[in-house]
Amino acid sequence: MSLPPASSQGDFWFAFLAILLEGLPFILLGALISGAIDAWLPSNLMDRMLPKNGNLAIIASGLLGIIFPVCECAIVPVIRRLVQKGLPVGCAMSYMLAAPIVNPIVALSTWSAFQGRDPWLMTWARSGTGFLIAVLAGLVLARIPAVSLLRERVLAAIPAKPLPGSAKPAAPKARRSAGLGLVHAFGAAQRDFLDVALYFIIGVAIAALMQTQVLYRPDLQGSIQYLAGNPWLAAPVLMVMAFILSLCSTTDAFVVAQDAIFPATAKLAFLVFGPMFDMKLIFLYSSVLKPKVVLWLGIGLFLAVYAASFAMRTIFQPLQP
């Protein structure tokens, strides 16, 4: 029996399943971590661990990804739970944006992918640029009231802070047994997984559609090569590709490192913007942030990464193809 001919529908399902199976285990991991946080992490513990100065706390939060390496698919349920436990929004956003870039696993994959192309420069440039932009975003969002940023159901789960002298502090809750703690943790993880996975699947379907029906059309390849040679447009083109492809930050370097057309600064923009804001992340962020906030966050990150790619042109000049 002969095999059926290739079709665009088959390409779509292949791309859909590839992105889904790549990201879904990390969503599950993030949900399990969020369940453990809900069951056992005392309220405001993260806030008490960070520096008292708000700006220093945001900077320190951007470095938490080195200690707690989480990719962009797993970070959203974790952040939602930490915010509900009392972590300030500015610190949460700094950690959420920086963790998928500064964590050691991503650094190692970037270094491996760019062997023979000055891997140390690209690795440090990616980590440093991602950290600085994440901290900047955290500093900006910390100036905005949480009620203007977070969805109502996220706000509703944040315990209200008592006014000084208004009431006595609540008595500490009785410690759960190990069995009850596990039941509570898995129950919270199940709710978070189902909630976040729904947004994730919608984003994956749109990303797969864009990949198979738009990005790799043969009639567009000549235009893409022309844009790659334009120093003003090369970085935005790769940033849009990172947005559409929705790759995991642990594997995206292997995809872009093989390209011989785009300049190194455009590749840096690809590696920084993708883990911060791609098509699937729009829907994941929407489970925590209001839609208008997600829109402005994407615009701000796009402009910041674009400006950073130009700032790095002098350093990367010897690596231009």
C-alpha positions in Angstrom: 0.0 0.0 0.0 1.4 3.4 -1.0 1.8 6.2 1.6 -0.6 9.2 1.2 0.9 12.3 -0.3 2.3 15.0 2.0 -0.2 17.7 2.9 -0.3 21.0 4.7 -2.6 19.5 7.3 0.0 16.8 8.1 2.7 19.5 8.4 0.4 21.4 10.8 -0.2 18.4 13.1 3.5 17.5 13.1 4.4 21.1 14.1 1.6 21.2 16.7 2.6 18.0 18.3 6.3 18.9 18.3 5.7 22.1 20.2 3.1 20.6 22.4 5.2 17.6 23.5 8.3 19.9 24.0 6.5 22.3 26.3 3.8 20.2 28.1 6.3 18.4 30.4 7.6 21.7 31.6 4.1 23.0 32.2 3.5 19.9 34.3 6.8 20.5 36.2 5.8 24.1 36.8 2.4 23.0 38.1 4.0 20.5 40.5 6.3 23.2 41.8 3.4 25.6 42.2 1.4 23.0 44.1 4.4 22.4 46.5 4.6 26.2 47.0 0.9 26.4 47.8 1.1 23.5 50.3 4.3 24.2 52.1 5.7 27.7 51.4 4.7 30.2 54.1 3.1 33.4 52.9 5.5 36.3 52.3 8.6 34.0 52.8 10.0 35.0 49.4 9.4 38.6 50.2 11.3 38.3 53.5 14.2 36.5 51.9 14.8 39.3 49.4 16.5 42.6 50.2 14.3 45.2 51.9 15.1 47.8 49.3 12.6 47.4 46.5 15.0 48.0 43.6 17.6 45.7 45.0 14.9 43.0 45.5 14.0 43.2 41.8 17.7 42.9 40.8 18.1 39.9 43.1 14.9 38.3 41.7 16.4 38.5 38.2 19.2 36.2 39.4 17.0 33.6 41.0 16.9 31.7 37.7 20.5 30.7 38.4 19.4 29.0 41.6 16.0 27.8 40.4 16.4 27.0 36.7 12.9 27.0 35.1 12.1 27.4 31.4 9.5 29.8 30.1 6.8 27.1 29.9 7.1 26.2 33.6 7.6 29.6 35.0 4.1 31.0 34.7 2.3 28.7 37.2 5.2 29.1 39.6 5.0 32.9 39.3 1.3 33.0 39.8 1.6 31.0 43.0 4.5 33.1 44.3 2.5 36.3 43.7 -0.4 34.8 45.6 2.0 34.0 48.4 3.1 37.7 48.7 6.0 38.1 46.2 5.9 41.7 44.9 4.8 42.0 41.2 8.0 43.7 40.2 10.1 40.9 41.6 7.9 38.3 40.1 8.1 39.8 36.6 11.9 40.2 36.9 12.2 36.5 37.8 9.7 35.4 35.2 11.4 37.1 32.3 15.0 36.4 33.3 14.8 32.8 34.5 14.4 31.2 31.1 17.6 33.0 29.9 20.0 33.2 32.8 19.6 29.6 34.1 22.7 27.3 33.7 20.9 24.8 31.5 20.2 27.4 28.8 23.7 28.9 29.1 25.2 25.4 28.5 22.9 24.8 25.5 23.8 28.2 24.0 27.5 27.6 24.5 27.2 24.1 22.9 25.2 25.4 19.9 27.7 28.2 19.0 30.8 26.1 19.1 33.2 27.6 16.5 31.3 30.9 16.5 32.7 32.5 19.7 30.4 30.6 22.1 31.5 32.5 25.2 30.6 35.8 23.8 27.2 34.7 22.6 26.5 33.0 25.9 27.4 35.9 28.1 25.7 38.4 25.8 22.5 36.4 25.9 22.5 36.0 29.7 23.5 39.6 30.4 21.1 41.2 27.9 18.2 39.1 29.1 19.0 39.9 32.8 19.2 43.6 32.2 15.9 43.8 30.2 14.1 41.6 32.7 15.2 43.8 35.6 14.3 46.9 33.7 10.8 45.5 33.1 10.5 44.6 36.8 11.5 48.1 37.8 8.9 49.7 35.5 6.0 47.3 36.5 6.8 47.7 40.2 5.6 51.4 39.8 2.2 50.2 38.6 -0.4 49.1 41.2 -1.0 45.3 41.2 -4.7 45.8 40.7 -3.9 47.3 37.3 -1.7 44.4 36.3 -3.1 41.2 37.6 -6.3 39.3 36.7 -9.1 39.5 39.3 -8.9 35.8 40.3 -5.1 36.2 41.0 -5.7 39.3 43.0 -8.5 37.5 45.0 -6.1 34.8 46.1 -3.5 37.3 47.5 -4.0 37.7 51.3 -4.7 41.2 52.4 -2.0 42.9 54.5 -3.4 44.2 57.8 -3.0 47.8 58.6 -0.5 48.7 61.3 -2.3 48.5 64.7 -5.6 47.6 63.2 -5.8 44.0 64.3 -3.7 41.3 65.9 -1.9 39.0 63.6 -3.7 35.8 62.8 -2.6 32.7 64.7 -0.4 30.4 62.8 -2.2 27.6 61.0 -1.9 24.1 62.3 0.8 22.1 60.5 -0.6 19.6 58.0 0.4 16.0 58.1 2.6 14.7 55.3 -0.3 12.9 53.7 -2.7 15.9 53.8 0.1 18.1 52.5 0.7 15.9 49.5 -3.1 15.8 48.7 -3.2 19.6 48.9 -0.1 20.0 46.8 -1.4 17.6 44.0 -4.8 19.2 44.1 -3.3 22.7 43.6 -1.0 21.3 40.9 -3.9 19.8 39.0 -5.9 23.0 39.0 -2.9 25.0 37.8 -2.0 22.5 35.2 -5.5 22.4 33.6 -5.8 26.2 33.8 -2.4 27.0 32.2 -2.4 24.0 29.8 -5.6 25.4 28.1 -3.9 28.7 27.3 -0.8 26.8 26.2 -2.7 24.5 23.7 -4.4 27.5 22.1 -1.0 29.3 21.7 0.6 26.1 20.3 -2.1 25.7 17.7 -1.7 29.2 16.5 2.1 28.9 16.4 1.9 25.7 14.4 -0.5 27.3 11.9 1.9 30.3 11.4 4.9 28.0 11.0 3.4 25.7 8.4 1.2 28.1 6.5 3.1 31.4 6.6 6.7 31.4 7.7 8.2 28.7 5.4 6.2 29.4 2.2 8.6 29.1 -0.7 7.5 32.4 -2.2 8.7 34.2 1.0 12.2 32.9 1.1 13.7 35.5 -1.3 12.2 38.3 0.8 13.6 36.8 4.0 17.1 36.8 2.5 16.7 40.4 1.5 15.6 41.4 5.0 18.5 39.5 6.5 20.9 41.7 4.7 19.3 44.9 6.0 21.0 45.9 9.3 17.8 47.8 10.4 15.4 44.9 9.7 17.4 41.7 10.4 16.9 41.7 14.1 13.1 42.4 13.9 12.7 39.6 11.4 14.4 37.0 13.7 12.4 38.4 16.7 9.2 37.8 14.8 10.4 34.3 13.8 11.2 33.6 17.5 7.7 34.8 18.4 6.1 32.4 15.8 8.3 29.4 16.3 7.7 29.4 20.1 10.8 27.3 20.8 11.9 26.3 24.3 14.8 28.3 25.6 16.8 25.1 26.2 16.8 24.3 22.4 16.3 27.5 20.5 20.1 28.2 20.2 20.6 25.0 18.2 18.0 26.2 15.6 19.4 29.7 15.1 23.1 28.9 15.4 23.1 26.9 12.1 21.9 30.0 10.1 24.5 31.5 7.8 22.4 34.5 6.5 21.5 36.6 9.5 24.1 38.6 11.5 25.1 37.6 15.0 23.2 40.6 16.6 20.0 39.4 15.0 20.6 36.0 16.4 21.1 37.5 19.8 17.8 39.3 19.5 16.2 36.0 18.6 17.7 34.3 21.7 16.6 37.0 24.1 13.1 37.9 22.8 11.9 34.4 22.2 12.1 33.1 25.8 10.5 36.4 27.0 7.6 36.7 24.6 6.4 34.2 22.0 3.1 33.1 20.7 2.4 30.5 23.4 3.5 32.8 26.2 0.8 35.4 25.2 -1.8 32.9 26.4 0.3 31.7 29.4 0.8 35.3 30.5 -2.9 35.9 30.1 -3.6 33.5 32.9 -1.9 35.9 35.3 -1.9 39.4 33.7 -4.6 41.4 32.2 -4.8 41.4 28.3 -3.8 45.1 28.0 -0.8 44.5 30.2 0.3 41.5 28.1 0.0 43.7 24.9 2.1 46.5 26.4 4.6 44.1 27.9 5.2 42.6 24.4 5.7 46.0 22.8 8.1 47.1 25.5 10.1 43.9 25.3 10.3 44.1 21.5 11.6 47.7 21.6 14.1 46.9 24.4 15.5 43.9 22.7 15.7 45.7 19.4 17.6 48.6 21.0 19.9 46.1 22.8 20.8 44.3 19.5 22.0 47.6 18.1 24.0 48.4 21.2 25.9 45.1 20.7 26.7 45.7 17.1 30.3 46.9 17.8 31.1 43.9 20.0 29.7 41.5 17.5 31.1 43.1 14.4 33.9 40.4 13.9 31.2 37.7 13.9 29.1 39.1 11.1 28.7 36.6 8.2 
